[in-house]
Amino acid sequence: MTESSGTLVGLKVTHTSTIAEKQSKAASPVDLADLMAEYERTHAVEGYLALGWHVWPLLRTWMTFDLYGYWEPPGSDGGSPSIVQRNVGRLRKHWALARGLLRTQLRDRSKYDSPIAAERPVVLLTYSNRRSAVGRSLTHRIADPLTAELATRGIETLIWERGEACPRAARSAWIEHRLALQGKFAERRTRSSHAMQAPKWFAELSAWLEPMLGRKVSWQEPLGYIRQVTLFSEVFQRWLPQAGCKLLMLDCWYSAFSMAASLAASRLGITTMDIQHGIQAPHHWSYRSWNRTPATGYEVIPDAFWFWGDVDAESFRDNNKVEASIFVGGNLWLNQWRNIASPELASCVDKASQLRGSAAQTVLVSFSLPTEYHLRILEQVIPQSPDSWRWLIRLHPGQIVEIDRISNRLNALGHPGIEVEQSTALPLYALLQVSDVHLTRNSTCALEALAFGIPTMVMHEEGKHIFDSYIQSGTMVYEDEPRRILNRLVQGLSIQPEHCLLDAQKIFAPREQSGLTIDTLASLILND
């Protein structure tokens, strides 16, 4: 392709207060990005090989998430199980996988796609937590607009979706149970070939990492992740040719799950592309400071990147030495909300308006990870706010499993204007159209709010660093002390919508440019 203008199954995710405790190891992902960049400058990471591929991108993800507290190290659940317990556990896991596979075949049958559906030149690997309620179904904010645009150009797309959410608005293949089951069989076949002693480079890596983690690091930790990526890549390597894939698109390329698919595509000679889903360079560790690369490139870093706008595209070019094609394609889901033509989208705005009611001021709060910081701030701010205010609390997709706990904790504050469940279920862009101000720690929603003329108050040092240029331009403000946050909300931010919209033009390409980029992409696919 040429330049155009246009957690892995088995990883345990932590979304509880333990994140706040772990965060003391490193101040923020921004600081961690600097740490990783420094290590890369002083070590020959391009030569870190294991099981036949260059594993530095996976190691960088593993270390960042472990330091920040998103992944638990293997064996963190306690003591060693007995042989009987291990065998019973294996049987339960296999039964759960088989039962899950059967359930996915039966649920939402009308929208079921096979993971190896034929004649699909584009495959998009994504996640169910990107879905929001629109009308009577759940629309996927990345997959559905992209699929529709490509379909108008004669290109069929196969959606590989991790997780389950129904009823779906469009067809997709729920692959998690099938992938895990096939991965188990592959593990049995390759167990001996995937066993290996720690390579020489692991000594320097562990010596650097252990003081920050405050514990010993065994080679078995990264090897476990490397093995799982390798195993699942072998499954994807069978699936991709059967689908007729020419382009593999990735929602969140740096997840180990996506890396497995990238590794398979690399071995098959299939082009890979990351499609932007949130904050990127220069503030995201996976989109900056890739300064050492093997002569043949990293197998799991995409060949191309789709960016929302010129700001992120230029930053990526300036902050990396990887060879990748750049496509500035805009935010296709946002495009649909700029001038609403769909009755379903209009209905979502109506529902959001009902949530607002006759509130004197509506504050939209976008949670990000970790959870506890937001709760501590809100527990001090909300009780002091007027009863006439409406607080729309929107959780991060990774926090939905905690929605009852979070909702109960906030409702215990006794303020009549708190709403969590519908604010989390409805599309973000519907909520922004009825909000007066947006409050967050560091969520991407701060950028999306600008597209609707809504200012943001950033309430954490990490967000201040990420959004510094917008704070300097006057479309966002920074306060991290509860009393000052409340005072600024009471006084009003005095930021004009027009000012926000001007900044948004730099972040999000216009609809016309999105169309041109998709035309270019379609031409490349059809002529491949």
N, C-alpha and C positions, 0 to 999 in steps of 0.2 A: 504494500500500500504506500502511496505517496502522501506527503503532507497536504492537508486541505484546510481551507479557512472554515470551510464548513466545520464458625468454629467447627470446626470439624466435628463429625460424630465422635463422641468419646471424650471431647474436651469438656471439662466441667466449668461452667460459667458462674461467677459470683456476682450477685446483684443485691447484696445486703450491706449492713453497716460494717462488715469486715473490710470493705473497700476503704473506708475512711481510715481504718487502722493501718492498712497496708500502704496507704498513700504517703505516709511519712517517709517511706524509702526514697521517694523522688517527688519533687514538688508537683509536677504535671507532665502530661504527654509532650508538651512543648520542650520542657527541660530534658525529657527522655530522648527527644529527637536530636537535641544537641549532643547528648551522651553517645548515641549511636553513630552520629556523624563523626565525632572525635575518634571513636574506636575504629571506624572505617578508614580514617585518614592515617592511622598508625599501625594497621595490621593488614596483611594480605588476604582479605576476606574473599577476594575473587577466587582463591584457591581452596576454599572450604568445601570439600567434596564428601558426600556420603551416599551410599547405595546408588552410585552412578549419576548423580546430578549435583549442581551447585546449590548448597542449602542456606547460604547466608540470608536471603530474603525471609525464609521461614524462621531462622534463628533470631533475626531482628524482630519479627513479630512476636515470637515466643518470649523473648527477653523483655520487650516493652510491655506486653500484657501482664507478665508475671510481676514486674516491678511496680506496675500501676495497680495490679490487683484484680485483673479480669479473669485470669486463668489460675486454677489451683494446680500445684505441682502433683504429678502422679503419686499415689499412695498417701494423699493428704487426708483420707477418710478415717485413719486410725490404724489399729493393729493389723497384723497379717492374718488372713482367714485360713482356716484349716482346709485340708484337701477336700473333705466332704462339702464344706461351705463353698469352696471354689467351684466344684462340679455342679452343685445345686444352683449356684449363681449363673453358671454358663447355660444350664438348661432353661432357666427363667428368662435370660436374655434372648436366647434363640426363639423361645415361644413368643415372647413379646414382639420380636421382629416379624415373625411369621404372621401373628395376629394383626400387627400394624399394617403389614403389606396387604392382607385381605381386606382390612377396613378401608384402606385408600382406594381399593378397586371398587368398593361398593358406595362410598360416600360421594355425593355430588357427581354422579355417574355421567350426566349429560356434558360435563366439562372435562371429562377424563381424557388425558393424552398419554400415550405410551412413551417411556423415556427413549425409545428407539423408533419413534414415528418416522417414517421414511420421507424423503424429498423435502427436508427442512434445511435449507442452506445456512440459516442463522439459528444458533442455539444460544439462549440467554440463561445463565445460571444466577438465581436470585433467591429471595427469602419471603416467606409468607407474611412476616411482620411488616412488610411494606404496604399491606392492604388497608383500605379504609372503607367504611360503609358509604356507598353511593346508591341511592334508590334501594332496591331490594337485594342487592348483591354487594360483594366486596371487590372494589377496583384496586388493582395493583398500580401504584403511582409511577413505577419505572417500566414494567413489562407491557402493560396494556396500551399506553400511548405509542410506544415504540412499535409494538406488533401491528397496530392499526396503520401507522404511517408506512411501514414496510409493505403491508398487504396491498395498499393502494398502488404500489410500484411493482406488484407481481411477485413479491418475495414472502414465502411462508416462514414463520418463526416457531421454533419449539422452545417452550419455557420449561426449564428444569427448576423446580421450586422445592426448596428445603423448608419443611414444616407443612402444616395443613391449616387452611382457613377456607370456609365455604359458607354460603354459595358464592362461587367465583363468577366474576363478570365475563371472563373469557377462558378459553381452554388452557390447561397447563398440566405438567406431569409432576406429581408429588413423588420425589425420588428417594427420600431419606431412608425409608425402611428397606426398599429394594437395594439401595446402594450399601447399606450396612450389612444386609444379609449376604450379598455377593462378596463384600469385603471380608466377612468372616470366613467364607470358603477360600478366598484367595490367601488369607492369613495362614490357614492350615497348609496350603501348598507351598508357601514361600518362607515358612518360619525359620528354617535352617539357613536359607540364603540371605535372609535379612538380619541375621545375627552378625554383629561385628564388634571388634574391640574399639575403644576410643581412639580416634585419629590423633595425630600429633597436635593439630591445631586446637583441640579441645582443652589442652592444658592452659594455654594462654587465655582462652575465652573464659574458662571457669575461674581462673585467678583474678580476672577483671570483674566478674559478675558476683562472686561470693561475698565480698565485703558490702556490696549494696543490698543484697538479699538478706544478709545476716545469717546465712546457713550454708552448708556444703551443697554443692550441685553435682549430682551423679550424671554420668554420660547417658544413663538409661532415660533421663528426662527428655532431652532433645531427641534421642534415638527413637523414643516412643512416638513422638510427633512426626519425625522423618519417615518412620515405617508406615504410619497411617496415611500420610500423603502419598507415599509410594504405592501402597496397596490400593487406595481408591483411584489413583491415576490409572492403574491397570484395568479397573472396571470402566472408567471413562474412555479408555483407549479402545475398548470394544464397542461402546455405545456411539461414539462420535461418527465413525464411518457408516454405521448402520443408519444414522439419521441423515446422512448426506451432507454433513456440516462443512461449510466453507469458512465461516466466521463464528468464533466463540466469543460471546460478549459476557462480561463479568460485572456483577454488581458487588463491589467491594473485593478487588483483586487480591488483597493482602490477607484475607481469611485463609486458613489452611485448607478449608473446603474448596475454595476457588483455585488455590495453588495446585491441588491435585488435578483439577480439570485442565489447568494451564500446562502442567507437565505432560499430560496426555496429548494435548493439542500440539505442543512443541515437537514431540516425537513423531507425530503424524504429519507435520508440516502445515497445520491449520493455523491461520492467523487468529490472534487473540486481541481483544479490545476491552479496556475498563471503561465503564460508563459512570460518570460522576453521580454520587448519591449524597454528598455532604461536603463539609469543610475539607479543603485540600491544601496544596502547597501555598505558602511556605510554612504553614503552621501544623501540618499533619506529617508525622514521621514517615509515613509510607509513600509520600509524594515529594520528598526532598532529600538532598544530600546522598544520592546514589552516585558516588564519585569513583568507585572502583568496579569494573565489570570484567568478566571473563572475555576472552577474545571472541567467543561465539555468543556472548550475551547470557543473561540468566534465563534458564528455561521457564521460570514461573513469573517473570515480570512481563506484562503484556507488550505486544508489538505496537499497539496504538492506544491512545487515550482520548475519550470524548469528554470535553469540558463544557460547563455551562456558559462560560463567557471568556473574553480576552484576558481578564485579570488573572484567572487561574492558569490559563494556557501559557501566558507569558511568564508567570512565576515558575511553572514547571520547567520551561526552557532554561530559565536563568539559574535554577537550583539543582540541576541534574546533568549527568554526563551519559545517561543511558540513551541509546538510539531508539526513538519511538516516533511514530507518526502522530500528529496532533490534529484533532477534529474539534472545532468549536461549533457545537450543535444545539446549545441552549438547554433549557429545562422543559421537556415536552409536556409534562404534567402542568407546570406553571402556565404554559402557553394557553391551555384550555380554560384557565380561570381568569385570564386577563380580560377577555370579552366573552362572557358566558353565553353560550348558545344552546347548551343542553338543559332540558327540563330537570334532569336528575341532579345536575350541579346546582341549579337554581334552588331546588328543593333542599339541598344541604345548607345553603346560605339561609334559607327560611328557618330551618331547624336551629342553626346557630343563633339567629336573631331571637328565637324563642328562649334560648338559654340566657341571652343577655337581658331580655325583658325590658323593664323600665329603669335599669341600673343607671345611677349617676355617672359611674365610670366602670369600664370593664377592663380588667387586667388579665391578660393571657400569660400564663407561666409555662414555659417549655422546660421540662426536666431534661437533664442529661445525666450521664454517669459520672460520679457515684450519686446515689440517692440521698444519703444522709445530710449532705450540705444544704440541699434545697429545703428539706424539712426543718432543719434548725433555723434557717433564715425566716421561713414562712411562719413558723410557730411564734416568732417574735413580732412579725410585721402584721399579719392578718388580724389578730385580735384587737389591734389598735386602730384598724382602718374603719371608716364609716360603714354602718350596716347597709347603706344604700349601694355599696360597691359590689360588683360581681367578680369573683375569682374563678377563672376557667383554668383548671390545672390539667395540663396535657403531659402524659408520661412518655418517656423514651420507650421504643419497642421492647428493649431489654428489661423494662420494669413492669410490663403488663402482668407478669406472673405475680407481682407484688401489689396489684391494684387494690385488693381488699384491705391489706395492711395499711397502705398509704392513705387510702380514702378514710378509713376509720380513724387514723391518727389526726388527719386534718379536720375531719368533722367534729372531733372531740374538742376543737378550739371554740366551738359554739357560735361561730360567725354564720349568719343565714345565707351568705352569698357564695359559698364554696360548692363547686361542681367538678367532679373528677371523671366519672365513667363516660358520659356522653362527650366530654371535651377530649377524651382520649380516643374515642371511637370515630368521631366525625373527622373529615379531612382538615388538615391544618389550614388550608387556604380558605375554607369556609369560615373558620374561627377568626382568622385575621381580618376578614371583611366586617366583623362586628366588634372588633376590639379597639380600645383607645391607646393602649400601651402594651408593650411586650417586655417580660421580665425573664431573664435566664442566667445561668452560670456561664455557659459557653456553647450553647446549641447553634447548629446551622440555621435554625429557625430565625435567628437574628438577621441573617442575610435575606431570607425569604420574606420577612416582614417588610423590608424596605420596598419590595416590589408592590406592596399594597399601601405604601405611604405611612406605615406604622413605625414609630421610633422604638428603640430597645434600650432598656436599662440593664447593663451587664453587672452582675453582682459577685464576681470572683476575679482574682488577679489573673487567672488563666484566661478567662474571657477577655479581660483588658488587653492582654498581650495579643491574642488572636485578632481582636477587632480594633486594634489601636488606630488604624488609619480612618476608620469610620467614627471613632470617638473624636479624633482630631478634626475631622470634617464637620462634626456637629450633628450627625444623624443618629448617634448612640451616645449614651452617657454611662459613666462608671461610678457606682457606689457599692461598698461591701459591708457597711455598718447598718444594722437594721433600722435604727432611728433615722439615719440620713436617707435610707431608701424610702421609708414612709413619708418623710418630709418632702422629698422630691416628687413622689407620686401625688401628694396632696396639692403641691404648688403647680404641678403640671410641668412637662418637659419643654414646652415652648419650641417644639421642632415642627416646622411646616411639612406637610405631606409632600409638597413639590421637591423639597430638599432631599427627602428619602428616595423619591422616584428617580432623581438624577443619579444618585449613587447606584441604584439598582440597575440602571442602564449599563454600567460598567461591569456588573456581575453576571447579568443574564443576557445572552444574545437574543435579538428580536425573533419573532416567529418566522419572518421571511428568511433569516439566515439558517434557522433550523431546517426549513424546507430545502434549501440549497445543499446543506450538509448531507441530508438524507438522500437527496438525488445523487450526490457524489458517491456515497456509500453503496447505494443500490447499483450504480453503474459498475463499481469495482467488483461487487459480488456476482452480478450477472455475467460479467466479462471474464471472470476468473477461469 
